[in-house]
Amino acid sequence: MVIKWNFLVLALLAVICISGIGIAIAEKSITIAAICFIALTGIMGYGFTQKKKLREQGKL
């Protein structure tokens, strides 16, 4: 089993963003929650795009 480090890093960044959203809600900071949500959307979109490219190339 080979670890795909780029996907692991993206997953960890997504978890950090999700945690950031939770912390921002607890602190009642809508600005930080919005920033974390936008970052999460971008990270997830980039990850799915990379996965699609690798699947089309037959590397997944």
C-alpha positions as YAML, in Angstrom:
chain: A
units: angstrom
residues:
- id: 1
  name: MET
  ca: [0.00, 0.00, 0.00]
- id: 2
  name: VAL
  ca: [1.47, 3.30, -1.11]
- id: 3
  name: ILE
  ca: [0.63, 6.49, 0.75]
- id: 4
  name: LYS
  ca: [-0.34, 9.33, -1.55]
- id: 5
  name: TRP
  ca: [1.15, 12.18, 0.46]
- id: 6
  name: ASN
  ca: [-0.51, 14.97, -1.51]
- id: 7
  name: PHE
  ca: [-3.97, 13.59, -0.71]
- id: 8
  name: LEU
  ca: [-3.01, 13.08, 2.93]
- id: 9
  name: VAL
  ca: [-1.94, 16.72, 3.19]
- id: 10
  name: LEU
  ca: [-5.15, 17.90, 1.53]
- id: 11
  name: ALA
  ca: [-7.22, 15.76, 3.91]
- id: 12
  name: LEU
  ca: [-5.41, 17.19, 6.93]
- id: 13
  name: LEU
  ca: [-5.93, 20.73, 5.66]
- id: 14
  name: ALA
  ca: [-9.62, 20.00, 5.21]
- id: 15
  name: VAL
  ca: [-9.85, 18.69, 8.78]
- id: 16
  name: ILE
  ca: [-8.13, 21.85, 10.04]
- id: 17
  name: CYS
  ca: [-10.64, 23.98, 8.14]
- id: 18
  name: ILE
  ca: [-13.59, 22.02, 9.54]
- id: 19
  name: SER
  ca: [-12.16, 22.43, 13.03]
- id: 20
  name: GLY
  ca: [-11.66, 26.11, 12.36]
- id: 21
  name: ILE
  ca: [-15.31, 26.45, 11.43]
- id: 22
  name: GLY
  ca: [-16.33, 24.82, 14.70]
- id: 23
  name: ILE
  ca: [-14.00, 27.02, 16.75]
- id: 24
  name: ALA
  ca: [-15.18, 30.14, 14.91]
- id: 25
  name: ILE
  ca: [-18.80, 29.28, 15.62]
- id: 26
  name: ALA
  ca: [-17.96, 28.74, 19.30]
- id: 27
  name: GLU
  ca: [-16.20, 32.12, 19.39]
- id: 28
  name: LYS
  ca: [-19.08, 33.71, 17.44]
- id: 29
  name: SER
  ca: [-16.77, 34.89, 14.68]
- id: 30
  name: ILE
  ca: [-18.67, 34.74, 11.41]
- id: 31
  name: THR
  ca: [-15.70, 36.19, 9.51]
- id: 32
  name: ILE
  ca: [-13.33, 33.38, 10.48]
- id: 33
  name: ALA
  ca: [-16.05, 30.78, 9.86]
- id: 34
  name: ALA
  ca: [-16.59, 32.18, 6.36]
- id: 35
  name: ILE
  ca: [-12.84, 32.19, 5.63]
- id: 36
  name: CYS
  ca: [-12.54, 28.58, 6.80]
- id: 37
  name: PHE
  ca: [-15.57, 27.57, 4.73]
- id: 38
  name: ILE
  ca: [-14.14, 29.18, 1.59]
- id: 39
  name: ALA
  ca: [-10.77, 27.53, 2.21]
- id: 40
  name: LEU
  ca: [-12.47, 24.17, 2.79]
- id: 41
  name: THR
  ca: [-14.39, 24.48, -0.47]
- id: 42
  name: GLY
  ca: [-11.20, 25.31, -2.36]
- id: 43
  name: ILE
  ca: [-9.19, 22.47, -0.79]
- id: 44
  name: MET
  ca: [-11.92, 19.89, -1.41]
- id: 45
  name: GLY
  ca: [-12.41, 21.08, -4.98]
- id: 46
  name: TYR
  ca: [-8.68, 20.90, -5.68]
- id: 47
  name: GLY
  ca: [-8.49, 17.41, -4.17]
- id: 48
  name: PHE
  ca: [-11.37, 16.08, -6.26]
- id: 49
  name: THR
  ca: [-9.86, 17.66, -9.38]
- id: 50
  name: GLN
  ca: [-6.51, 16.01, -8.74]
- id: 51
  name: LYS
  ca: [-8.16, 12.65, -8.08]
- id: 52
  name: LYS
  ca: [-10.08, 12.89, -11.36]
- id: 53
  name: LYS
  ca: [-6.90, 13.68, -13.29]
- id: 54
  name: LEU
  ca: [-5.03, 10.75, -11.76]
- id: 55
  name: ARG
  ca: [-7.96, 8.42, -12.43]
- id: 56
  name: GLU
  ca: [-8.08, 9.49, -16.09]
- id: 57
  name: GLN
  ca: [-4.33, 8.88, -16.38]
- id: 58
  name: GLY
  ca: [-4.74, 5.42, -14.85]
- id: 59
  name: LYS
  ca: [-2.51, 6.21, -11.88]
- id: 60
  name: LEU
  ca: [-5.16, 5.56, -9.24]
...
